[in-house]
Amino acid sequence: NSALQNFSLNRGIWKELEGKERSWAQTDSIVVKCEMIFSKSSIKLKSGATVPDGFRKTIYFVFSKKQMIYYFNNSSPTKSLESHLISQK
């Protein structure tokens, strides 16, 4: 799996969330779904690849029946990880 993701996003809060996922997986079984978000204005490179506008990551907690959804613009983050949490059940 690969996507054209902003370097600062990938090495910053995306990486931070991946660390939390590993920690949560120690006490619950989790399923992670990553979605690339595109629009009509998404940038298309000369190579033919299209750069996603953003990413939605849904984390399902199997045993505790919880769900968390995060959204990240495909740019250098300016807010904390918690501010990207858009839904929690």
Buried (B, 14 or more C-beta within 10 A) or exposed (E): EEBBBBEEBBEBBBEEBEEEBEEBBEEBEBEBEEBBBBEEEBEEEEEEEBBBBBBBBBBBBEEEEBEBBBBBBBEEBEEEBEEBEEEEE
